[in-house]
Each structure stands twice: as structure tokens, then as C-alpha cells.
Amino acid sequence: MVNRYSNFPSQIDKLKTLPEFQEISVKQWKSFSKWNELISKGSNMTENDINELNRLLKSDLRDVQITSTDWNKLCASVTNLEDYIINHIFPDISKMINEKEKEFTAIVTKKTQEFNIKIDNFVDKGIYNNDTHYNKNNFIHYDDGTGLKIYIALKDTQGVSPSDDGIVWRLLTIKGDKGDNGQDGLNLVFKGGWNPSTNYKFGQVTSYNGSVFVSMQDDNLNNIPNENIDTEYWAKWKQVSITTTKLKGIRKVINPTNKIKFIGCGDITVFNPHIDDLEVCKNNLILVENLQYKINEDNQTIDSLEGDWNASADSPNIFEFRVVRNQINNLTFSDGQTIQDKTITKNKLSTDVQNEINSIKTLNEEVENLKSHVDNGKSSLYSAIVGKKATPRSKDFADLVEGIKNIKLGQGTAQASEVLEGRTFTNDTGLMQTGTMPNMGSKEIIPKPYTQELGKGCYSGIKVKGINDLDDYDMKEVIKTVAPKIKDDLPSIIQSVGVLPFRIWQWKGSHRFDSSQQSLVVPFKIKILLIKFNGSCNHDDGCVYQTYFSDDIFKTKIGNSFLFYPNNKIRSVTYIEPEEFNYNSERYSISEFELLEDKQTIKFPNQNIGKTEIYALGW
């Protein structure tokens, strides 16, 4: 949030507005002219001009010009508004959608469970047993001595004999004054086979593919029942068989009358106006219902709409009645219990069953009301998302969520690990984030004989130290590592730069007998020692006769003498006397020199060392 200029969202910012062009006063126009005049002077303005310019800006032109402070406040307000929308409104909307969706699902689940519990308790438990526990809404058959009757339990009970007390039991079967009015049925209105042109009301029943369906809405037109699942329009009631029966009866009338009873004529013993069809003929002429007659409310007689039907013994009226009955036999409940029902009649069940149906209707209305609120909320959310340039495919929750995800809250692909720690940034998530990349500062790399790995992070600079800048230790370590890899080329490389990898020392005897010289000290550790004798008297045909190589070069030691002569100087009479050094005719008697343990001191064997040369080599 930018708090220097803007107070949003703690309070609404008061942004500066400018007057319309036509609202600027004459005085302000004059001040504008004066202001332009002063500005045009540029660097030539005097101190009085500057004071006058400041006065105009603070007084006459204060309300008609935008200053940097005004502009900064506007920018800060817009920035705070964007931040509040991205970091507060959008998360709150997403949270609200999730909560409402869960709330809606919980309500529907709860109401469905309540509905199923109530419906599932409408079970015919058969003949009453005093030892059986009955749940509320269970049906039982009980003979109180006047005949078999059906009762419904008003609450959970056991051991209470059925009676129409209205507390524990309620009698459902009612016997009419004029005989049995059909076996007990359900308080639903059967409208025959399903017809796409019929607008079914709540509680009306239709048959479809051998099943019975109950309408769950008052306005149910051209909605096909689903045999597999219940829908918002139809609930599958039971799997039944429907039987059509044709009944016929004739009645002879010899007196004038406007009312004729058809129940009791021939086969006609019962009539249900909701599902049965009645056809009336008078003297072989078909009468038109609701034009010439109507069915009385007792469902047993017809009433004339033409006044009295005149008749006498000489001229009787012969009425023929034909009833087509649509019977639903053995209505089967979901738990396997059945009610033998030869017809679905009206007002057969008690008001308690009707109350349960009304409760279901109320539940349906509540669900519809909830759906309406949810739809309104989804519409509002849809409009808000469209306003953010991200149009969802539909108003379904899944598409709305995708629409919210498509709102461009930010840009870029940077991640926290790619941004310097302590620095803030945004990417396509739209959320303000802080970088985590370590700040490694500057780094100097010293060449080593092993691999060096720099830590991950941001470096302000990397310096690699030169070979010539290495100290003795590091330089030696590098050479130790490199030398074995270029050993074949190493001599030529060293020779090319004019640097010898060894030290040389030499000494020559200048007299035939140097009696004062007992030993010599070389200023370094000797690795190779060569002793040469140049001959005796006037002979110059000398040779190297004694050598020494350090053990780390060859496995030799001082004392093992080797005599080397040039091939063209060998004399057959020459021989060696190791213990003496005397010249006799053409014989050489040569004694050994000795290299002491310090590998620097050379001890002479005797005083006869004239014309002797000594060469030493070391590192």
C-alpha cells in the first residue's frame, strides 16, 4: 500500500476535481494570462516574478490546476485500489464462492436425507404384532372386531394397541354409509400415461414405461420422467402394473328426474373420476359430459344439465353406463412391502399423510428459493469477472472459477528463487512476493588443482586471480597437478622459456698434486655426480670413470665405479688398481671419490688429483 498520499482503504481519498471550462471566472482567466506571461520569461524571471508566480499557484489558480502532489495522490489512490482488489476482493470472492457452494451442498444433502427418512418410513408392516417396534409413519393392519382396518403410527411405539386416538395411531381407512368404497389407496392424483402436452401439478401422478412418477413441481410441462434417477421434475414412486377394466350397467327410469345413480348398475361398483372414464347413453344416444350432464360430487350419480329427463311407464328412459377403469395393482414400495390397492382414490389417507406431502412441497420450495439466490449470486459474479476482461464459458461454478483464474492479476514468469532476496516482485499469480536468491557479493577465485564450485546466488562481480599472482604454495600445487599431464612436452616447454629445472656445479684441478685439497662442498643437494680424469703427464685422453645418481633417479650409490673410455682410446694394457692412484708407464691406477651422507660434501681419495674434473647437478 502507498500511504504517503493515499488513505485508501481505511477511508475514501478526496481527490481534487477541476472546474469545467465554462466555469472559470474572469479573474482566473486574468491569472492564467499573468501566469503564462511569467512562465514565458523562463530564466529571465526576477525574484518578484517568482514570488508572484508562487502566489498565483497558491491562491487564484490553486483550484484550477493539477500540481505534482495532486497527481501523486491520484496515482497512489489507483495503486491502493488495484492492490486491494487483487489481494483482498478476489480472494474474498473465491472464498465466498467455495463457502456458498459447500453451504448449498450441505443444505441439499440434509434436506435429501430428511426427505428420504420420511419417505422410507411409509412402510406397510402387515398385521399388527404387540411385540414389534413400529417407527413413525409405519402402516399396520388391525382388526378391532368390526373388520380389518389400516392405521398409521404417529410416533415410534411398541405394545400400544392401534386406536384412532390421534396420539400414537391414526385410522386411515373409512367405511362409507353405503358400502365399501374401494380398498385403501394413496393420496395422489393419477393422470394416466405421461403426455408431453399435459402440464402436471405438484402431487399428480403419471405412468411411464411401467413405472409411476410423482410430479415435484406445479408447472411441469414436456419433461420426460427418468427411470434411473429422480430429477427436479419427477420422482419415481414405485414399479407397478396398470390394468384397464371395462364395466357396464343399465338402468330403466319410468319417472321424470334430473338425477340418475350409476353405481350399483351391472358391474359398476366403484368409480374414480380422476383416473376412470364414464360414458353415458340415453335411449342409445350418447350424452355429452358438462353439456347435457355432469358427474355428481358423490361420484355415484349424474345430474342433468337440461332440466328433468321426462319418463313414464309407457315411455321409459333407458340409461346405459360404461366405465373404463385404470387400476394400479399391488403398489410396491422400495423396501419390498406392498399395499393391495385396486385403485388410487382421492381423500383416502389421513391429513397426516397430506401434511407429509405438504412438507415435501415446502422443502422443494425452499430448495428452489436457495437455487434462486445462488443463481443471482452467480450472475453477479459472472458480471464482475466479465468486467475484468475474462469472460467465463457459462455461469456454472466450475466455469466461474476458471474465469477468475483467467483474470490477469500480473505478468511475468519470475519465481522467488530467481529474484534477489529482500526484493519484491509480482508474476502471473498477481501476488506480491519477496525474492529468495542469496546475495553473494563479490568473489575472487584462486586457481586450484581441484574443481571449485561457487554457491548459488547473485554475484556483483567475479575475479579470477592470474597465475603470476599466485603465492609459492598455490603455484607449486598447480605445477604438481599439471606437470604429469604434459611430462612428454615439459623439457621442450622449459627450454623454450630459457629456464632450467636444475642447478649445475663444476670443479677442475689445476695441479698435478693438490695436496691441500681434502674435500669440496657443493651448495645444493647432489642428484647426479660425474668425476672425470683427463689423463697423466702429457696425455689428454681422459674419461668419466666414476658416477653417482640419486636413488630417486636410478638405484645406484657412490662407490660402485664405472669406467668409461672413448671407443677409440682404449688401450689393452690399461687396468685398474682401486686402492692406489699411481702412474706407471701406460697404466692408470685410479682411486674412488666419496659422497658423504649430507649429499653435498665430496671427499677426495688421496692427493693425486691433478687433471681431475668434477661435475654436479641438483634441483
C-alpha positions in Angstrom: 0.0 0.0 0.0 1.1 3.6 -0.8 0.4 5.6 2.4 2.2 8.8 1.7 -0.6 10.4 -0.3 -3.5 7.9 -0.1 -5.5 6.8 2.9 -7.4 4.0 1.0 -8.8 1.6 2.1 -9.1 2.9 5.7 -11.0 5.8 4.2 -12.0 7.2 0.8 -9.5 9.6 -0.7 -10.7 13.1 -1.5 -9.3 13.6 -5.0 -9.1 17.1 -6.5 -11.5 17.9 -9.3 -11.2 20.8 -11.7 -13.9 23.2 -12.8 -15.4 22.9 -16.3 -14.0 25.2 -19.0 -17.1 27.5 -18.9 -16.9 27.7 -15.1 -13.6 29.5 -15.0 -14.0 33.1 -13.8 -12.7 36.3 -15.4 -10.3 36.7 -12.5 -9.0 33.2 -13.1 -8.6 33.9 -16.8 -6.6 37.0 -16.0 -4.5 35.0 -13.5 -3.9 32.4 -16.3 -2.7 35.2 -18.6 -0.4 36.5 -15.9 0.9 33.0 -15.2 1.7 32.4 -18.9 3.4 35.8 -19.1 5.7 34.9 -16.2 6.4 31.4 -17.4 7.4 32.7 -20.8 10.2 34.7 -19.2 12.0 31.5 -18.3 15.4 32.1 -16.8 14.9 35.8 -17.0 12.3 35.9 -14.2 13.2 38.2 -11.4 12.7 37.4 -7.7 9.5 39.4 -7.7 8.3 37.4 -10.8 8.9 34.1 -8.9 7.1 35.3 -5.8 4.2 36.4 -8.0 4.1 33.0 -9.8 4.0 31.2 -6.4 1.3 33.4 -5.2 -0.9 32.7 -8.3 -0.4 28.9 -7.9 -1.3 29.0 -4.2 -4.3 31.3 -4.5 -6.0 32.3 -7.7 -5.0 29.1 -9.7 -5.0 26.7 -6.8 -8.3 25.1 -7.7 -8.0 25.0 -11.5 -4.6 23.4 -11.9 -3.2 19.9 -11.1 0.0 20.0 -9.1 2.5 17.2 -8.6 1.0 16.5 -5.2 -2.5 16.2 -6.7 -1.2 13.8 -9.4 0.8 11.7 -6.9 -2.3 11.4 -4.7 -4.3 10.2 -7.7 -1.7 7.6 -8.7 -1.4 6.4 -5.1 -5.2 6.0 -4.8 -5.3 4.0 -8.0 -2.4 1.8 -6.9 -4.0 1.2 -3.5 -7.3 0.3 -5.2 -5.6 -2.2 -7.5 -3.8 -3.7 -4.6 -7.0 -4.0 -2.6 -8.9 -5.6 -5.4 -6.1 -8.2 -6.2 -5.1 -9.1 -2.6 -8.5 -8.7 -0.8 -11.5 -8.7 -3.1 -10.6 -11.5 -5.4 -9.5 -13.9 -2.5 -12.7 -13.0 -0.6 -14.9 -13.7 -3.7 -13.2 -17.0 -4.2 -13.6 -17.9 -0.5 -17.2 -16.8 -0.6 -17.9 -19.0 -3.7 -16.4 -22.0 -2.0 -18.3 -21.4 1.2 -21.6 -20.9 -0.5 -21.1 -24.0 -2.7 -20.3 -26.1 0.4 -23.3 -24.5 2.3 -25.6 -25.2 -0.7 -24.4 -28.8 -1.0 -24.8 -29.3 2.8 -28.4 -28.0 2.7 -29.4 -30.1 -0.3 -27.8 -33.2 1.3 -29.5 -32.5 4.6 -32.9 -31.9 3.0 -32.5 -35.0 0.8 -31.7 -37.1 3.9 -34.7 -35.7 5.7 -36.9 -36.4 2.7 -35.6 -40.0 2.3 -36.1 -40.7 6.0 -39.7 -39.5 5.9 -40.5 -41.4 2.7 -38.7 -44.6 3.8 -40.8 -44.7 7.0 -44.0 -45.1 5.0 -43.7 -48.9 5.2 -46.6 -51.4 5.4 -45.6 -53.7 8.3 -48.5 -56.1 7.8 -50.7 -57.5 10.6 -50.2 -55.7 13.9 -47.9 -57.5 16.4 -47.8 -56.3 20.0 -44.1 -57.3 20.3 -43.0 -55.5 17.2 -41.4 -52.0 17.4 -43.0 -49.6 14.9 -41.4 -46.4 13.7 -43.3 -43.2 12.9 -45.3 -43.4 9.6 -45.3 -47.2 9.6 -48.6 -48.8 8.3 -50.2 -51.8 10.1 -53.4 -53.9 9.6 -55.5 -54.4 12.7 -59.0 -56.0 13.3 -60.7 -54.4 16.2 -63.7 -56.7 15.9 -65.6 -54.6 13.3 -63.3 -55.5 10.4 -59.7 -55.2 9.2 -58.5 -51.6 9.3 -55.3 -49.8 8.4 -53.6 -47.4 10.9 -50.5 -45.2 10.6 -48.1 -44.7 13.6 -47.8 -41.0 14.6 -44.6 -41.7 16.6 -42.3 -44.6 17.5 -44.2 -47.1 19.6 -44.3 -50.7 20.8 -47.0 -52.5 22.8 -49.7 -49.9 22.3 -52.8 -51.4 20.5 -54.0 -49.4 17.5 -56.8 -46.9 18.0 -57.8 -43.7 16.5 -56.5 -41.7 19.5 -54.6 -39.1 17.4 -51.6 -39.5 19.7 -50.0 -42.9 18.9 -52.1 -44.1 16.0 -54.4 -42.6 13.3 -57.0 -44.6 11.5 -56.6 -44.4 7.7 -59.5 -46.5 6.4 -63.0 -45.1 6.5 -66.1 -47.2 5.6 -68.8 -45.3 3.9 -72.5 -45.4 4.7 -73.4 -47.2 1.5 -70.8 -49.9 1.5 -67.1 -50.3 0.7 -65.7 -47.6 -1.4 -62.7 -49.5 -2.7 -59.6 -50.6 -0.9 -57.2 -48.1 0.6 -55.1 -46.0 -1.7 -52.6 -43.2 -1.7 -53.5 -39.5 -1.6 -52.1 -38.8 -5.1 -53.9 -37.8 -8.2 -53.3 -40.2 -11.1 -53.4 -38.5 -14.6 -52.9 -41.6 -16.7 -50.0 -42.3 -19.1 -47.4 -39.5 -19.5 -48.3 -36.9 -22.1 -45.9 -34.2 -23.2 -48.8 -31.8 -23.8 -50.1 -32.1 -20.2 -49.0 -29.5 -17.7 -48.7 -31.6 -14.5 -49.1 -30.1 -11.0 -47.3 -31.0 -7.8 -48.6 -34.3 -6.4 -50.0 -35.5 -9.7 -49.0 -39.0 -10.8 -48.4 -40.4 -14.3 -47.2 -43.8 -15.6 -44.2 -44.1 -17.9 -42.7 -47.4 -19.2 -44.5 -49.4 -16.5 -43.4 -47.1 -13.6 -45.3 -44.5 -11.6 -43.8 -41.0 -11.3 -44.9 -38.1 -8.9 -44.6 -34.5 -10.2 -42.4 -32.4 -7.9 -43.4 -29.1 -9.4 -46.6 -27.2 -10.1 -45.5 -26.3 -13.6 -44.3 -29.5 -15.2 -44.7 -29.5 -19.0 -42.9 -31.7 -21.5 -40.3 -33.0 -19.0 -39.7 -36.7 -19.6 -39.6 -38.9 -16.4 -36.2 -40.5 -15.9 -36.4 -44.2 -14.9 -32.9 -44.3 -13.4 -32.7 -41.2 -11.2 -35.0 -38.7 -9.6 -35.0 -35.2 -11.2 -36.2 -31.8 -10.1 -39.4 -32.5 -12.1 -40.2 -36.2 -11.4 -39.6 -38.6 -8.5 -40.0 -42.3 -9.3 -42.6 -43.7 -7.0 -43.0 -47.4 -7.5 -42.7 -50.2 -10.1 -46.3 -51.2 -10.7 -48.6 -52.8 -13.2 -51.6 -50.9 -14.6 -54.7 -52.8 -15.6 -57.6 -51.4 -17.7 -61.1 -52.9 -16.9 -64.4 -52.1 -18.8 -67.6 -52.1 -16.7 -71.1 -51.9 -17.9 -74.5 -51.2 -16.3 -78.1 -50.4 -17.4 -80.8 -48.6 -15.5 -84.5 -48.2 -16.6 -86.2 -45.0 -15.4 -90.1 -44.5 -15.6 -90.4 -41.3 -13.7 -89.3 -37.7 -14.5 -85.9 -37.0 -12.7 -82.8 -34.9 -13.1 -80.5 -37.3 -11.2 -79.6 -40.9 -12.1 -77.4 -43.2 -9.9 -74.9 -45.3 -11.9 -73.1 -47.0 -9.0 -74.7 -50.4 -8.5 -75.7 -50.8 -12.1 -74.4 -54.1 -13.5 -70.7 -54.4 -13.0 -70.2 -50.8 -11.8 -69.4 -50.9 -8.1 -66.9 -48.0 -7.8 -65.8 -45.0 -9.8 -62.8 -42.8 -9.5 -63.3 -39.6 -11.6 -59.5 -38.8 -11.6 -58.5 -42.0 -13.4 -61.7 -43.7 -14.7 -63.7 -42.8 -17.8 -67.5 -42.7 -17.8 -69.6 -42.9 -20.9 -73.4 -42.3 -20.7 -76.1 -43.3 -23.3 -79.8 -42.3 -23.1 -82.0 -44.4 -25.3 -79.0 -45.3 -27.4 -77.9 -41.7 -27.8 -74.5 -40.7 -26.3 -74.8 -37.8 -23.8 -72.1 -35.1 -23.7 -70.5 -34.5 -20.3 -70.6 -31.0 -19.0 -73.2 -30.1 -21.7 -76.1 -32.5 -21.1 -74.9 -33.9 -17.7 -72.2 -33.7 -15.1 -70.9 -36.2 -12.6 -72.1 -35.5 -9.1 -69.6 -34.9 -6.3 -70.6 -38.2 -4.7 -69.1 -40.0 -7.7 -72.1 -42.2 -7.8 -74.7 -40.3 -9.7 -75.1 -38.0 -12.8 -77.0 -34.7 -12.8 -79.0 -33.4 -15.8 -78.0 -30.0 -17.2 -81.1 -29.9 -19.3 -83.7 -30.0 -16.6 -85.7 -33.1 -15.8 -85.5 -36.1 -18.0 -89.2 -36.9 -18.8 -90.1 -40.6 -18.5 -93.2 -42.7 -17.9 -94.1 -46.4 -17.7 -95.2 -46.2 -21.3 -92.2 -44.2 -22.4 -89.3 -45.1 -20.1 -85.7 -43.8 -20.4 -83.0 -46.5 -20.8 -79.7 -45.2 -19.4 -76.6 -47.3 -20.3 -73.4 -46.6 -18.4 -69.9 -47.7 -19.4 -66.9 -47.3 -17.1 -63.3 -47.8 -18.2 -61.2 -48.3 -15.0 -57.4 -47.7 -14.9 -56.3 -49.9 -12.0 -52.9 -49.9 -10.3 -52.4 -53.3 -8.7 -50.0 -54.3 -5.9 -48.3 -51.0 -5.5 -44.7 -51.9 -4.4 -42.7 -49.8 -2.0 -38.9 -49.6 -2.2 -38.3 -51.8 0.8 -40.4 -54.7 -0.7 -43.5 -54.1 1.3 -46.8 -53.9 -0.7 -50.2 -52.4 -0.4 -53.0 -54.2 -2.2 -54.7 -51.3 -3.9 -57.3 -51.8 -6.6 -57.5 -48.1 -7.3 -55.9 -44.8 -6.5 -58.7 -42.7 -4.9 -58.9 -39.2 -3.6 -59.0 -38.3 0.1 -58.4 -41.9 1.3 -55.4 -41.2 3.5 -55.5 -39.1 6.7 -54.4 -35.5 6.9 -51.0 -36.7 8.4 -50.0 -38.1 5.0 -51.1 -34.9 3.3 -49.0 -33.0 5.8 -46.0 -35.0 4.9 -46.6 -34.3 1.2 -47.0 -30.6 2.0 -43.8 -30.8 3.9 -42.1 -32.2 0.9 -43.6 -29.4 -1.2 -42.3 -26.8 1.3 -38.8 -28.4 1.1 -39.0 -28.2 -2.7 -39.9 -24.5 -2.5 -37.0 -23.9 -0.1 -34.6 -25.6 -2.4 -36.0 -23.5 -5.3 -35.6 -20.3 -3.3 -32.0 -21.3 -2.4 -31.3 -22.0 -6.1 -32.7 -18.6 -7.0 -30.3 -16.9 -4.5 -27.4 -18.9 -5.8 -28.3 -18.1 -9.4 -28.4 -14.4 -8.5 -25.0 -14.6 -6.8 -23.5 -16.5 -9.8 -24.9 -13.8 -12.2 -23.3 -11.1 -10.1 -20.0 -12.9 -10.0 -20.2 -13.6 -13.8 -20.7 -9.8 -14.4 -17.8 -9.0 -12.1 -15.5 -11.4 -13.9 -16.6 -10.1 -17.4 -15.7 -6.6 -16.1 -12.2 -7.8 -15.6 -11.9 -8.8 -19.3 -12.1 -12.6 -18.6 -15.5 -14.0 -19.9 -16.4 -17.4 -18.4 -17.9 -20.0 -20.7 -21.0 -20.2 -18.5 -22.4 -19.4 -15.0 -21.6 -22.8 -13.7 -19.3 -22.8 -10.6 -16.5 -24.6 -12.4 -16.5 -22.1 -15.3 -16.7 -19.2 -12.9 -13.7 -20.5 -11.1 -11.8 -20.9 -14.4 -12.9 -17.3 -15.3 -11.4 -16.0 -12.0 -8.2 -17.9 -12.8 -8.0 -16.2 -16.2 -8.2 -12.7 -14.7 -4.8 -11.1 -15.5 -3.6 -10.2 -12.0 0.0 -9.7 -13.0 2.6 -10.6 -15.7 5.9 -12.3 -15.9 7.3 -15.8 -15.1 9.9 -14.9 -12.4 9.9 -17.1 -9.3 11.1 -16.2 -5.8 14.3 -18.2 -6.2 15.2 -16.1 -9.3 14.8 -12.7 -7.6 17.4 -11.2 -5.2 16.4 -11.8 -1.6 14.7 -8.8 0.0 13.4 -7.5 -3.3 9.7 -7.7 -4.1 8.0 -8.6 -7.4 4.8 -9.9 -9.0 4.3 -12.5 -11.7 1.2 -14.1 -13.3 -0.2 -15.0 -9.9 -0.8 -11.3 -9.2 0.5 -11.7 -5.6 3.3 -9.5 -4.2 6.2 -11.8 -3.5 9.7 -11.5 -2.0 12.8 -12.9 -3.7 14.9 -15.6 -2.0 18.0 -15.6 -4.2 21.1 -15.2 -1.9 23.2 -12.0 -2.4 26.7 -13.4 -2.7 28.5 -10.1 -3.2 31.9 -10.1 -5.0 34.1 -13.2 -5.3 37.8 -13.8 -6.1 38.7 -17.2 -7.4 42.3 -18.6 -6.9 43.3 -21.3 -9.3 43.5 -24.7 -7.6 44.4 -28.2 -8.7 40.9 -29.3 -7.9 37.4 -28.3 -9.0 35.9 -25.3 -7.3 32.1 -24.8 -7.1 30.5 -21.4 -6.4 27.4 -21.3 -4.3 24.0 -20.5 -6.0 23.1 -16.8 -5.8 23.7 -13.4 -7.3 27.3 -12.1 -7.6 28.1 -8.4 -8.0 31.5 -9.4 -9.5 33.8 -12.4 -10.0 37.6 -12.0 -10.3 39.8 -14.9 -11.3 43.4 -14.5 -9.9 46.2 -14.7 -12.5 48.9 -17.4 -12.5 51.6 -14.9 -11.9 49.7 -13.6 -8.8 49.7 -16.9 -7.0 51.8 -17.4 -3.9 54.6 -20.1 -3.8 52.3 -22.8 -2.3 49.5 -22.4 -4.7 51.9 -22.1 -7.7 53.6 -25.4 -6.6 50.3 -27.2 -6.2 49.2 -26.1 -9.7 52.5 -27.3 -11.2 52.3 -30.6 -9.4 49.0 -31.2 -10.9 49.8 -30.0 -14.5 53.3 -31.4 -14.9 52.3 -35.2 -15.1 49.8 -34.4 -17.8 52.5 -32.7 -20.0 55.6 -34.7 -19.0 56.5 -35.5 -22.6 56.4 -31.9 -23.6 57.8 -30.5 -20.4 61.5 -30.4 -21.4 60.8 -28.5 -24.6 58.5 -26.1 -22.8 61.1 -25.4 -20.2 63.8 -25.0 -22.8 61.7 -22.6 -24.8 61.3 -20.2 -21.9 65.0 -20.4 -21.0 64.5 -21.7 -17.5 66.5 -24.8 -16.4 64.8 -27.0 -13.8 68.2 -27.9 -12.2 71.4 -26.4 -10.9 74.9 -27.1 -12.2 78.3 -27.0 -10.3 81.8 -27.9 -11.6 85.4 -28.0 -10.4 88.7 -28.6 -12.2 92.1 -29.5 -10.6 94.8 -27.1 -11.8 97.8 -29.0 -10.5 99.1 -32.5 -10.8 99.3 -32.8 -7.0 96.9 -30.6 -5.0 97.9 -31.8 -1.6 96.0 -29.1 0.3 92.5 -30.1 -1.1 90.9 -32.8 1.1 87.2 -32.2 0.2 84.7 -29.9 -1.6 81.2 -28.8 -0.6 78.6 -28.3 -3.3 75.9 -25.5 -2.5 73.0 -27.9 -3.1 71.9 -31.5 -2.7 73.6 -33.5 -5.4 71.3 -35.6 -7.6 73.9 -36.6 -10.3 77.7 -36.6 -9.8 80.3 -37.2 -12.6 84.1 -37.5 -12.0 86.4 -37.2 -15.0 90.1 -38.0 -15.3 91.9 -36.2 -18.1 95.0 -38.4 -18.2 98.5 -38.2 -16.9 101.5 -36.1 -17.9 101.0 -35.0 -21.5 98.1 -37.3 -22.2 94.7 -35.7 -22.7 92.7 -38.7 -23.4 90.6 -38.5 -20.3 87.3 -40.2 -19.4 84.5 -40.2 -16.9 85.3 -43.1 -14.6 83.0 -42.5 -11.6 79.3 -41.6 -11.5 76.5 -41.2 -8.9 72.8 -40.9 -9.4 70.4 -40.3 -6.5 68.1 -43.2 -5.6 65.0 -41.3 -6.8 66.6 -41.3 -10.3 68.5 -44.6 -10.5 69.2 -47.2 -7.9 72.9 -46.5 -7.6 75.2 -45.2 -4.9 78.7 -43.7 -4.7 81.3 -46.5 -4.5 80.1 -48.6 -7.4 82.7 -47.4 -10.0 82.1 -47.5 -13.7 84.9 -46.8 -16.1 84.0 -45.3 -19.4 86.6 -44.9 -22.2 86.1 -43.4 -25.6 85.9 -46.2 -28.0 89.0 -45.1 -30.0 91.1 -44.5 -26.9 91.0 -48.0 -25.3 94.5 -49.5 -24.5 94.9 -53.1 -24.0 97.5 -52.7 -21.2 95.2 -50.4 -19.1 94.0 -51.8 -15.9 92.6 -50.6 -12.6 94.1 -50.7 -9.1 91.3 -49.5 -6.9 93.4 -48.9 -3.8 96.2 -46.8 -5.5 96.5 -43.8 -7.6 99.9 -44.0 -9.3 101.1 -43.6 -12.8 103.4 -46.3 -14.1 104.3 -46.3 -17.8 100.9 -46.5 -19.6 99.0 -47.8 -16.7 96.4 -45.8 -14.8 95.8 -46.5 -11.1 92.6 -44.7 -10.3 91.1 -44.4 -6.8 87.5 -43.5 -5.8 86.0 -40.3 -4.6 83.4 -40.5 -1.8 80.0 -38.6 -1.5 79.1 -38.1 2.2 75.7 -38.6 3.7 74.8 -34.9 3.5 74.8 -35.3 -0.3 76.8 -32.1 -0.6 80.3 -32.9 0.6 82.7 -34.7 -1.8 85.7 -36.3 -0.1 88.9 -36.8 -2.1 90.5 -40.2 -2.0 94.2 -39.0 -1.9 96.4 -36.1 -3.0 96.8 -37.3 -6.6 94.0 -35.3 -8.1 95.7 -33.4 -10.9 93.7 -33.0 -14.1 90.6 -34.2 -12.4 87.2 -32.6 -13.2 84.1 -32.9 -11.1 80.6 -32.1 -12.3 77.5 -32.0 -10.0 73.8 -31.5 -10.8 70.9 -30.8 -8.5 67.5 -29.3 -8.2 
